[in-house]
């Protein structure tokens, strides 16, 4: 999540340097961030689903743990 939070904070700081953001812009920026986060989670969970037993062992997960994580919806943390 830290990799996604940094661009969000950078964009907010850059836009904030222009002056206070209108409420609609703040909401739009937050929505864009959340959608990006959901897309990142969906890609990560899809990749996790494709890992074989050897790679799961390398990251310290069992097949059951990987399955539980991969089955979560994108909006679930």
PyMOL Python script that loads the backbone (N, CA, C, O; Angstrom):
from pymol import cmd

cmd.read_pdbstr("""\
ATOM      1  N   UNK A   1       0.818  -1.193   0.000  1.00  0.00           N
ATOM      2  CA  UNK A   1       0.000   0.000   0.000  1.00  0.00           C
ATOM      3  C   UNK A   1       0.860   1.254   0.000  1.00  0.00           C
ATOM      4  O   UNK A   1       0.436   2.289  -0.513  1.00  0.00           O
ATOM      5  N   UNK A   2       2.059   1.181   0.565  1.00  0.00           N
ATOM      6  CA  UNK A   2       2.923   2.350   0.621  1.00  0.00           C
ATOM      7  C   UNK A   2       3.273   2.842  -0.777  1.00  0.00           C
ATOM      8  O   UNK A   2       3.426   4.045  -0.991  1.00  0.00           O
ATOM      9  N   UNK A   3       3.403   1.917  -1.739  1.00  0.00           N
ATOM     10  CA  UNK A   3       3.747   2.338  -3.083  1.00  0.00           C
ATOM     11  C   UNK A   3       2.611   3.107  -3.735  1.00  0.00           C
ATOM     12  O   UNK A   3       2.850   3.972  -4.578  1.00  0.00           O
ATOM     13  N   UNK A   4       1.379   2.800  -3.355  1.00  0.00           N
ATOM     14  CA  UNK A   4       0.253   3.534  -3.908  1.00  0.00           C
ATOM     15  C   UNK A   4      -0.020   4.822  -3.146  1.00  0.00           C
ATOM     16  O   UNK A   4      -0.535   5.783  -3.718  1.00  0.00           O
ATOM     17  N   UNK A   5       0.315   4.851  -1.878  1.00  0.00           N
ATOM     18  CA  UNK A   5       0.043   6.039  -1.082  1.00  0.00           C
ATOM     19  C   UNK A   5       0.972   7.183  -1.493  1.00  0.00           C
ATOM     20  O   UNK A   5       0.551   8.340  -1.487  1.00  0.00           O
ATOM     21  N   UNK A   6       2.205   6.891  -1.844  1.00  0.00           N
ATOM     22  CA  UNK A   6       3.148   7.949  -2.198  1.00  0.00           C
ATOM     23  C   UNK A   6       2.690   8.781  -3.392  1.00  0.00           C
ATOM     24  O   UNK A   6       2.708  10.009  -3.303  1.00  0.00           O
ATOM     25  N   UNK A   7       2.278   8.166  -4.516  1.00  0.00           N
ATOM     26  CA  UNK A   7       1.787   8.999  -5.627  1.00  0.00           C
ATOM     27  C   UNK A   7       0.546   9.802  -5.242  1.00  0.00           C
ATOM     28  O   UNK A   7       0.373  10.934  -5.694  1.00  0.00           O
ATOM     29  N   UNK A   8      -0.315   9.220  -4.411  1.00  0.00           N
ATOM     30  CA  UNK A   8      -1.505   9.942  -3.956  1.00  0.00           C
ATOM     31  C   UNK A   8      -1.096  11.183  -3.177  1.00  0.00           C
ATOM     32  O   UNK A   8      -1.619  12.270  -3.422  1.00  0.00           O
ATOM     33  N   UNK A   9      -0.165  11.028  -2.241  1.00  0.00           N
ATOM     34  CA  UNK A   9       0.286  12.166  -1.447  1.00  0.00           C
ATOM     35  C   UNK A   9       1.027  13.178  -2.312  1.00  0.00           C
ATOM     36  O   UNK A   9       0.887  14.385  -2.117  1.00  0.00           O
ATOM     37  N   UNK A  10       1.811  12.691  -3.264  1.00  0.00           N
ATOM     38  CA  UNK A  10       2.547  13.599  -4.146  1.00  0.00           C
ATOM     39  C   UNK A  10       1.580  14.423  -4.999  1.00  0.00           C
ATOM     40  O   UNK A  10       1.751  15.633  -5.152  1.00  0.00           O
ATOM     41  N   UNK A  11       0.568  13.760  -5.549  1.00  0.00           N
ATOM     42  CA  UNK A  11      -0.408  14.482  -6.368  1.00  0.00           C
ATOM     43  C   UNK A  11      -1.183  15.480  -5.527  1.00  0.00           C
ATOM     44  O   UNK A  11      -1.448  16.601  -5.963  1.00  0.00           O
ATOM     45  N   UNK A  12      -1.546  15.068  -4.318  1.00  0.00           N
ATOM     46  CA  UNK A  12      -2.299  15.968  -3.433  1.00  0.00           C
ATOM     47  C   UNK A  12      -1.453  17.179  -3.048  1.00  0.00           C
ATOM     48  O   UNK A  12      -1.957  18.301  -2.998  1.00  0.00           O
ATOM     49  N   UNK A  13      -0.164  16.950  -2.776  1.00  0.00           N
ATOM     50  CA  UNK A  13       0.726  18.055  -2.417  1.00  0.00           C
ATOM     51  C   UNK A  13       0.908  19.006  -3.601  1.00  0.00           C
ATOM     52  O   UNK A  13       0.914  20.226  -3.437  1.00  0.00           O
ATOM     53  N   UNK A  14       1.055  18.429  -4.790  1.00  0.00           N
ATOM     54  CA  UNK A  14       1.239  19.262  -5.978  1.00  0.00           C
ATOM     55  C   UNK A  14      -0.006  20.096  -6.251  1.00  0.00           C
ATOM     56  O   UNK A  14       0.092  21.285  -6.555  1.00  0.00           O
ATOM     57  N   UNK A  15      -1.169  19.475  -6.143  1.00  0.00           N
ATOM     58  CA  UNK A  15      -2.407  20.217  -6.350  1.00  0.00           C
ATOM     59  C   UNK A  15      -2.657  21.199  -5.212  1.00  0.00           C
ATOM     60  O   UNK A  15      -3.179  22.292  -5.433  1.00  0.00           O
ATOM     61  N   UNK A  16      -2.286  20.814  -4.005  1.00  0.00           N
ATOM     62  CA  UNK A  16      -2.474  21.681  -2.851  1.00  0.00           C
ATOM     63  C   UNK A  16      -1.587  22.916  -2.893  1.00  0.00           C
ATOM     64  O   UNK A  16      -1.912  23.946  -2.302  1.00  0.00           O
ATOM     65  N   UNK A  17      -0.460  22.804  -3.599  1.00  0.00           N
ATOM     66  CA  UNK A  17       0.437  23.958  -3.721  1.00  0.00           C
ATOM     67  C   UNK A  17      -0.218  25.081  -4.514  1.00  0.00           C
ATOM     68  O   UNK A  17       0.178  26.242  -4.406  1.00  0.00           O
ATOM     69  N   UNK A  18      -1.207  24.733  -5.299  1.00  0.00           N
ATOM     70  CA  UNK A  18      -1.922  25.743  -6.078  1.00  0.00           C
ATOM     71  C   UNK A  18      -2.937  26.508  -5.232  1.00  0.00           C
ATOM     72  O   UNK A  18      -3.497  27.512  -5.672  1.00  0.00           O
ATOM     73  N   UNK A  19      -3.160  26.031  -4.039  1.00  0.00           N
ATOM     74  CA  UNK A  19      -4.146  26.621  -3.139  1.00  0.00           C
ATOM     75  C   UNK A  19      -5.041  25.517  -2.610  1.00  0.00           C
ATOM     76  O   UNK A  19      -4.899  24.355  -2.991  1.00  0.00           O
ATOM     77  N   UNK A  20      -5.958  25.880  -1.734  1.00  0.00           N
ATOM     78  CA  UNK A  20      -6.840  24.852  -1.188  1.00  0.00           C
ATOM     79  C   UNK A  20      -7.706  24.232  -2.292  1.00  0.00           C
ATOM     80  O   UNK A  20      -8.231  24.930  -3.159  1.00  0.00           O
ATOM     81  N   UNK A  21      -7.835  22.931  -2.235  1.00  0.00           N
ATOM     82  CA  UNK A  21      -8.634  22.236  -3.238  1.00  0.00           C
ATOM     83  C   UNK A  21     -10.119  22.355  -2.917  1.00  0.00           C
ATOM     84  O   UNK A  21     -10.515  22.295  -1.753  1.00  0.00           O
ATOM     85  N   UNK A  22     -10.928  22.521  -3.938  1.00  0.00           N
ATOM     86  CA  UNK A  22     -12.375  22.496  -3.712  1.00  0.00           C
ATOM     87  C   UNK A  22     -12.789  21.101  -3.230  1.00  0.00           C
ATOM     88  O   UNK A  22     -12.101  20.115  -3.496  1.00  0.00           O
ATOM     89  N   UNK A  23     -13.879  21.032  -2.545  1.00  0.00           N
ATOM     90  CA  UNK A  23     -14.350  19.765  -1.987  1.00  0.00           C
ATOM     91  C   UNK A  23     -14.538  18.730  -3.089  1.00  0.00           C
ATOM     92  O   UNK A  23     -14.179  17.567  -2.901  1.00  0.00           O
ATOM     93  N   UNK A  24     -15.084  19.118  -4.216  1.00  0.00           N
ATOM     94  CA  UNK A  24     -15.304  18.174  -5.320  1.00  0.00           C
ATOM     95  C   UNK A  24     -13.979  17.593  -5.814  1.00  0.00           C
ATOM     96  O   UNK A  24     -13.903  16.408  -6.138  1.00  0.00           O
ATOM     97  N   UNK A  25     -12.951  18.413  -5.871  1.00  0.00           N
ATOM     98  CA  UNK A  25     -11.635  17.933  -6.302  1.00  0.00           C
ATOM     99  C   UNK A  25     -11.047  16.974  -5.278  1.00  0.00           C
ATOM    100  O   UNK A  25     -10.431  15.975  -5.649  1.00  0.00           O
ATOM    101  N   UNK A  26     -11.230  17.262  -4.002  1.00  0.00           N
ATOM    102  CA  UNK A  26     -10.744  16.361  -2.954  1.00  0.00           C
ATOM    103  C   UNK A  26     -11.442  15.008  -3.051  1.00  0.00           C
ATOM    104  O   UNK A  26     -10.803  13.964  -2.924  1.00  0.00           O
ATOM    105  N   UNK A  27     -12.742  15.030  -3.276  1.00  0.00           N
ATOM    106  CA  UNK A  27     -13.509  13.791  -3.401  1.00  0.00           C
ATOM    107  C   UNK A  27     -13.055  13.016  -4.642  1.00  0.00           C
ATOM    108  O   UNK A  27     -12.857  11.803  -4.576  1.00  0.00           O
ATOM    109  N   UNK A  28     -12.892  13.702  -5.759  1.00  0.00           N
ATOM    110  CA  UNK A  28     -12.466  13.053  -7.001  1.00  0.00           C
ATOM    111  C   UNK A  28     -11.087  12.429  -6.841  1.00  0.00           C
ATOM    112  O   UNK A  28     -10.847  11.322  -7.322  1.00  0.00           O
ATOM    113  N   UNK A  29     -10.188  13.125  -6.174  1.00  0.00           N
ATOM    114  CA  UNK A  29      -8.848  12.603  -5.946  1.00  0.00           C
ATOM    115  C   UNK A  29      -8.894  11.363  -5.058  1.00  0.00           C
ATOM    116  O   UNK A  29      -8.185  10.389  -5.311  1.00  0.00           O
ATOM    117  N   UNK A  30      -9.710  11.397  -4.040  1.00  0.00           N
ATOM    118  CA  UNK A  30      -9.835  10.249  -3.138  1.00  0.00           C
ATOM    119  C   UNK A  30     -10.455   9.046  -3.854  1.00  0.00           C
ATOM    120  O   UNK A  30     -10.025   7.910  -3.648  1.00  0.00           O
ATOM    121  N   UNK A  31     -11.459   9.294  -4.690  1.00  0.00           N
ATOM    122  CA  UNK A  31     -12.086   8.214  -5.454  1.00  0.00           C
ATOM    123  C   UNK A  31     -11.064   7.596  -6.417  1.00  0.00           C
ATOM    124  O   UNK A  31     -10.982   6.373  -6.534  1.00  0.00           O
ATOM    125  N   UNK A  32     -10.300   8.427  -7.093  1.00  0.00           N
ATOM    126  CA  UNK A  32      -9.281   7.922  -8.011  1.00  0.00           C
ATOM    127  C   UNK A  32      -8.254   7.077  -7.276  1.00  0.00           C
ATOM    128  O   UNK A  32      -7.823   6.043  -7.788  1.00  0.00           O
ATOM    129  N   UNK A  33      -7.858   7.499  -6.092  1.00  0.00           N
ATOM    130  CA  UNK A  33      -6.913   6.731  -5.285  1.00  0.00           C
ATOM    131  C   UNK A  33      -7.500   5.376  -4.904  1.00  0.00           C
ATOM    132  O   UNK A  33      -6.827   4.353  -5.036  1.00  0.00           O
ATOM    133  N   UNK A  34      -8.733   5.356  -4.439  1.00  0.00           N
ATOM    134  CA  UNK A  34      -9.366   4.109  -4.016  1.00  0.00           C
ATOM    135  C   UNK A  34      -9.513   3.136  -5.184  1.00  0.00           C
ATOM    136  O   UNK A  34      -9.268   1.939  -5.028  1.00  0.00           O
ATOM    137  N   UNK A  35      -9.909   3.639  -6.349  1.00  0.00           N
ATOM    138  CA  UNK A  35     -10.048   2.779  -7.521  1.00  0.00           C
ATOM    139  C   UNK A  35      -8.684   2.204  -7.915  1.00  0.00           C
ATOM    140  O   UNK A  35      -8.590   1.034  -8.286  1.00  0.00           O
ATOM    141  N   UNK A  36      -7.640   3.013  -7.837  1.00  0.00           N
ATOM    142  CA  UNK A  36      -6.286   2.529  -8.131  1.00  0.00           C
ATOM    143  C   UNK A  36      -5.868   1.448  -7.138  1.00  0.00           C
ATOM    144  O   UNK A  36      -5.251   0.453  -7.517  1.00  0.00           O
ATOM    145  N   UNK A  37      -6.201   1.646  -5.886  1.00  0.00           N
ATOM    146  CA  UNK A  37      -5.878   0.663  -4.852  1.00  0.00           C
ATOM    147  C   UNK A  37      -6.612  -0.646  -5.107  1.00  0.00           C
ATOM    148  O   UNK A  37      -6.028  -1.721  -4.965  1.00  0.00           O
ATOM    149  N   UNK A  38      -7.881  -0.566  -5.481  1.00  0.00           N
ATOM    150  CA  UNK A  38      -8.655  -1.776  -5.775  1.00  0.00           C
ATOM    151  C   UNK A  38      -8.055  -2.514  -6.974  1.00  0.00           C
ATOM    152  O   UNK A  38      -7.952  -3.741  -6.959  1.00  0.00           O
ATOM    153  N   UNK A  39      -7.665  -1.776  -8.002  1.00  0.00           N
ATOM    154  CA  UNK A  39      -7.068  -2.402  -9.186  1.00  0.00           C
ATOM    155  C   UNK A  39      -5.754  -3.093  -8.819  1.00  0.00           C
ATOM    156  O   UNK A  39      -5.468  -4.189  -9.301  1.00  0.00           O
ATOM    157  N   UNK A  40      -4.965  -2.455  -7.972  1.00  0.00           N
ATOM    158  CA  UNK A  40      -3.703  -3.047  -7.518  1.00  0.00           C
ATOM    159  C   UNK A  40      -3.962  -4.338  -6.749  1.00  0.00           C
ATOM    160  O   UNK A  40      -3.284  -5.342  -6.965  1.00  0.00           O
ATOM    161  N   UNK A  41      -4.947  -4.307  -5.850  1.00  0.00           N
ATOM    162  CA  UNK A  41      -5.280  -5.517  -5.085  1.00  0.00           C
ATOM    163  C   UNK A  41      -5.758  -6.632  -6.000  1.00  0.00           C
ATOM    164  O   UNK A  41      -5.382  -7.790  -5.816  1.00  0.00           O
ATOM    165  N   UNK A  42      -6.580  -6.297  -6.979  1.00  0.00           N
ATOM    166  CA  UNK A  42      -7.098  -7.311  -7.908  1.00  0.00           C
ATOM    167  C   UNK A  42      -5.956  -7.960  -8.692  1.00  0.00           C
ATOM    168  O   UNK A  42      -5.931  -9.180  -8.853  1.00  0.00           O
ATOM    169  N   UNK A  43      -5.012  -7.150  -9.182  1.00  0.00           N
ATOM    170  CA  UNK A  43      -3.866  -7.697  -9.911  1.00  0.00           C
ATOM    171  C   UNK A  43      -3.002  -8.567  -9.010  1.00  0.00           C
ATOM    172  O   UNK A  43      -2.556  -9.641  -9.416  1.00  0.00           O
ATOM    173  N   UNK A  44      -2.767  -8.104  -7.788  1.00  0.00           N
ATOM    174  CA  UNK A  44      -1.938  -8.862  -6.848  1.00  0.00           C
ATOM    175  C   UNK A  44      -2.576 -10.199  -6.493  1.00  0.00           C
ATOM    176  O   UNK A  44      -1.890 -11.218  -6.420  1.00  0.00           O
ATOM    177  N   UNK A  45      -3.883 -10.194  -6.273  1.00  0.00           N
ATOM    178  CA  UNK A  45      -4.574 -11.431  -5.906  1.00  0.00           C
ATOM    179  C   UNK A  45      -4.645 -12.389  -7.086  1.00  0.00           C
ATOM    180  O   UNK A  45      -4.591 -13.605  -6.899  1.00  0.00           O
ATOM    181  N   UNK A  46      -4.766 -11.862  -8.292  1.00  0.00           N
ATOM    182  CA  UNK A  46      -4.751 -12.714  -9.477  1.00  0.00           C
ATOM    183  C   UNK A  46      -3.379 -13.370  -9.628  1.00  0.00           C
ATOM    184  O   UNK A  46      -3.289 -14.554  -9.953  1.00  0.00           O
ATOM    185  N   UNK A  47      -2.324 -12.613  -9.397  1.00  0.00           N
ATOM    186  CA  UNK A  47      -0.969 -13.166  -9.481  1.00  0.00           C
ATOM    187  C   UNK A  47      -0.741 -14.209  -8.381  1.00  0.00           C
ATOM    188  O   UNK A  47      -0.096 -15.230  -8.620  1.00  0.00           O
ATOM    189  N   UNK A  48      -1.260 -13.958  -7.198  1.00  0.00           N
ATOM    190  CA  UNK A  48      -1.122 -14.909  -6.094  1.00  0.00           C
ATOM    191  C   UNK A  48      -1.803 -16.230  -6.439  1.00  0.00           C
ATOM    192  O   UNK A  48      -1.292 -17.304  -6.121  1.00  0.00           O
ATOM    193  N   UNK A  49      -2.946 -16.142  -7.084  1.00  0.00           N
ATOM    194  CA  UNK A  49      -3.690 -17.337  -7.482  1.00  0.00           C
ATOM    195  C   UNK A  49      -2.866 -18.214  -8.433  1.00  0.00           C
ATOM    196  O   UNK A  49      -3.031 -19.434  -8.452  1.00  0.00           O
ATOM    197  N   UNK A  50      -1.988 -17.599  -9.213  1.00  0.00           N
ATOM    198  CA  UNK A  50      -1.226 -18.320 -10.228  1.00  0.00           C
ATOM    199  C   UNK A  50       0.077 -18.929  -9.703  1.00  0.00           C
ATOM    200  O   UNK A  50       0.737 -19.675 -10.426  1.00  0.00           O
ATOM    201  N   UNK A  51       0.456 -18.627  -8.467  1.00  0.00           N
ATOM    202  CA  UNK A  51       1.723 -19.142  -7.944  1.00  0.00           C
ATOM    203  C   UNK A  51       1.648 -20.634  -7.671  1.00  0.00           C
ATOM    204  O   UNK A  51       0.623 -21.148  -7.223  1.00  0.00           O
ATOM    205  N   UNK A  52       2.758 -21.326  -7.949  1.00  0.00           N
ATOM    206  CA  UNK A  52       2.798 -22.756  -7.643  1.00  0.00           C
ATOM    207  C   UNK A  52       3.269 -22.962  -6.196  1.00  0.00           C
ATOM    208  O   UNK A  52       3.631 -22.006  -5.511  1.00  0.00           O
ATOM    209  N   UNK A  53       3.259 -24.195  -5.751  1.00  0.00           N
ATOM    210  CA  UNK A  53       3.566 -24.527  -4.356  1.00  0.00           C
ATOM    211  C   UNK A  53       4.967 -24.070  -3.947  1.00  0.00           C
ATOM    212  O   UNK A  53       5.173 -23.605  -2.826  1.00  0.00           O
ATOM    213  N   UNK A  54       5.929 -24.206  -4.866  1.00  0.00           N
ATOM    214  CA  UNK A  54       7.302 -23.799  -4.557  1.00  0.00           C
ATOM    215  C   UNK A  54       7.393 -22.300  -4.274  1.00  0.00           C
ATOM    216  O   UNK A  54       8.047 -21.886  -3.317  1.00  0.00           O
ATOM    217  N   UNK A  55       6.745 -21.497  -5.097  1.00  0.00           N
ATOM    218  CA  UNK A  55       6.781 -20.046  -4.899  1.00  0.00           C
ATOM    219  C   UNK A  55       5.996 -19.624  -3.665  1.00  0.00           C
ATOM    220  O   UNK A  55       6.391 -18.693  -2.964  1.00  0.00           O
ATOM    221  N   UNK A  56       4.888 -20.302  -3.397  1.00  0.00           N
ATOM    222  CA  UNK A  56       4.141 -20.011  -2.177  1.00  0.00           C
ATOM    223  C   UNK A  56       4.996 -20.315  -0.954  1.00  0.00           C
ATOM    224  O   UNK A  56       4.965 -19.574   0.029  1.00  0.00           O
ATOM    225  N   UNK A  57       5.754 -21.398  -1.013  1.00  0.00           N
ATOM    226  CA  UNK A  57       6.651 -21.743   0.086  1.00  0.00           C
ATOM    227  C   UNK A  57       7.713 -20.660   0.270  1.00  0.00           C
ATOM    228  O   UNK A  57       8.092 -20.339   1.396  1.00  0.00           O
ATOM    229  N   UNK A  58       8.186 -20.104  -0.835  1.00  0.00           N
ATOM    230  CA  UNK A  58       9.194 -19.029  -0.767  1.00  0.00           C
ATOM    231  C   UNK A  58       8.669 -17.793  -0.041  1.00  0.00           C
ATOM    232  O   UNK A  58       9.424 -17.125   0.665  1.00  0.00           O
ATOM    233  N   UNK A  59       7.384 -17.481  -0.206  1.00  0.00           N
ATOM    234  CA  UNK A  59       6.830 -16.301   0.466  1.00  0.00           C
ATOM    235  C   UNK A  59       6.182 -16.645   1.802  1.00  0.00           C
ATOM    236  O   UNK A  59       5.627 -15.776   2.474  1.00  0.00           O
ATOM    237  N   UNK A  60       6.257 -17.922   2.181  1.00  0.00           N
ATOM    238  CA  UNK A  60       5.774 -18.323   3.497  1.00  0.00           C
ATOM    239  C   UNK A  60       4.265 -18.459   3.599  1.00  0.00           C
ATOM    240  O   UNK A  60       3.691 -18.224   4.663  1.00  0.00           O
ATOM    241  N   UNK A  61       3.614 -18.836   2.501  1.00  0.00           N
ATOM    242  CA  UNK A  61       2.159 -19.019   2.508  1.00  0.00           C
ATOM    243  C   UNK A  61       1.820 -20.453   2.135  1.00  0.00           C
ATOM    244  O   UNK A  61       2.517 -21.088   1.343  1.00  0.00           O
ATOM    245  N   UNK A  62       0.749 -20.944   2.713  1.00  0.00           N
ATOM    246  CA  UNK A  62       0.227 -22.239   2.312  1.00  0.00           C
ATOM    247  C   UNK A  62      -0.754 -22.025   1.170  1.00  0.00           C
ATOM    248  O   UNK A  62      -1.173 -20.899   0.901  1.00  0.00           O
ATOM    249  N   UNK A  63      -1.114 -23.107   0.505  1.00  0.00           N
ATOM    250  CA  UNK A  63      -2.090 -23.018  -0.581  1.00  0.00           C
ATOM    251  C   UNK A  63      -3.431 -22.504  -0.037  1.00  0.00           C
ATOM    252  O   UNK A  63      -4.114 -21.722  -0.699  1.00  0.00           O
ATOM    253  N   UNK A  64      -3.802 -22.944   1.163  1.00  0.00           N
ATOM    254  CA  UNK A  64      -5.068 -22.501   1.764  1.00  0.00           C
ATOM    255  C   UNK A  64      -5.050 -21.002   2.067  1.00  0.00           C
ATOM    256  O   UNK A  64      -6.036 -20.307   1.820  1.00  0.00           O
ATOM    257  N   UNK A  65      -3.934 -20.503   2.599  1.00  0.00           N
ATOM    258  CA  UNK A  65      -3.822 -19.069   2.878  1.00  0.00           C
ATOM    259  C   UNK A  65      -3.886 -18.262   1.581  1.00  0.00           C
ATOM    260  O   UNK A  65      -4.552 -17.229   1.515  1.00  0.00           O
ATOM    261  N   UNK A  66      -3.189 -18.744   0.557  1.00  0.00           N
ATOM    262  CA  UNK A  66      -3.191 -18.049  -0.730  1.00  0.00           C
ATOM    263  C   UNK A  66      -4.593 -18.048  -1.325  1.00  0.00           C
ATOM    264  O   UNK A  66      -5.028 -17.047  -1.893  1.00  0.00           O
ATOM    265  N   UNK A  67      -5.293 -19.159  -1.197  1.00  0.00           N
ATOM    266  CA  UNK A  67      -6.653 -19.250  -1.723  1.00  0.00           C
ATOM    267  C   UNK A  67      -7.581 -18.271  -0.997  1.00  0.00           C
ATOM    268  O   UNK A  67      -8.388 -17.590  -1.629  1.00  0.00           O
ATOM    269  N   UNK A  68      -7.460 -18.207   0.330  1.00  0.00           N
ATOM    270  CA  UNK A  68      -8.295 -17.277   1.106  1.00  0.00           C
ATOM    271  C   UNK A  68      -8.043 -15.838   0.692  1.00  0.00           C
ATOM    272  O   UNK A  68      -8.986 -15.061   0.542  1.00  0.00           O
ATOM    273  N   UNK A  69      -6.776 -15.472   0.505  1.00  0.00           N
ATOM    274  CA  UNK A  69      -6.431 -14.106   0.107  1.00  0.00           C
ATOM    275  C   UNK A  69      -6.887 -13.827  -1.326  1.00  0.00           C
ATOM    276  O   UNK A  69      -7.411 -12.752  -1.617  1.00  0.00           O
ATOM    277  N   UNK A  70      -6.688 -14.786  -2.206  1.00  0.00           N
ATOM    278  CA  UNK A  70      -7.025 -14.592  -3.616  1.00  0.00           C
ATOM    279  C   UNK A  70      -8.536 -14.487  -3.833  1.00  0.00           C
ATOM    280  O   UNK A  70      -8.978 -13.880  -4.808  1.00  0.00           O
ATOM    281  N   UNK A  71      -9.318 -15.063  -2.946  1.00  0.00           N
ATOM    282  CA  UNK A  71     -10.777 -15.034  -3.090  1.00  0.00           C
ATOM    283  C   UNK A  71     -11.413 -13.754  -2.551  1.00  0.00           C
ATOM    284  O   UNK A  71     -12.608 -13.531  -2.746  1.00  0.00           O
ATOM    285  N   UNK A  72     -10.643 -12.926  -1.886  1.00  0.00           N
ATOM    286  CA  UNK A  72     -11.191 -11.674  -1.362  1.00  0.00           C
ATOM    287  C   UNK A  72     -11.560 -10.736  -2.506  1.00  0.00           C
ATOM    288  O   UNK A  72     -10.930 -10.761  -3.563  1.00  0.00           O
ATOM    289  N   UNK A  73     -12.555  -9.930  -2.299  1.00  0.00           N
ATOM    290  CA  UNK A  73     -12.933  -8.900  -3.267  1.00  0.00           C
ATOM    291  C   UNK A  73     -11.884  -7.803  -3.262  1.00  0.00           C
ATOM    292  O   UNK A  73     -11.162  -7.632  -2.280  1.00  0.00           O
ATOM    293  N   UNK A  74     -11.800  -7.070  -4.346  1.00  0.00           N
ATOM    294  CA  UNK A  74     -10.764  -6.032  -4.493  1.00  0.00           C
ATOM    295  C   UNK A  74     -10.896  -4.943  -3.435  1.00  0.00           C
ATOM    296  O   UNK A  74      -9.895  -4.350  -3.032  1.00  0.00           O
ATOM    297  N   UNK A  75     -12.107  -4.674  -2.984  1.00  0.00           N
ATOM    298  CA  UNK A  75     -12.299  -3.582  -2.015  1.00  0.00           C
ATOM    299  C   UNK A  75     -12.067  -4.035  -0.579  1.00  0.00           C
ATOM    300  O   UNK A  75     -12.071  -3.206   0.331  1.00  0.00           O
ATOM    301  N   UNK A  76     -11.866  -5.329  -0.355  1.00  0.00           N
ATOM    302  CA  UNK A  76     -11.531  -5.806   0.994  1.00  0.00           C
ATOM    303  C   UNK A  76     -10.041  -5.667   1.218  1.00  0.00           C
ATOM    304  O   UNK A  76      -9.251  -6.084   0.370  1.00  0.00           O
ATOM    305  N   UNK A  77      -9.640  -5.095   2.331  1.00  0.00           N
ATOM    306  CA  UNK A  77      -8.183  -4.990   2.593  1.00  0.00           C
ATOM    307  C   UNK A  77      -7.553  -6.323   2.883  1.00  0.00           C
ATOM    308  O   UNK A  77      -6.348  -6.397   3.120  1.00  0.00           O
TER     309      UNK A  77
END
""", "prot")
cmd.dss("prot")
cmd.show_as("cartoon", "prot")
cmd.util.cbc("prot")
cmd.orient("prot")
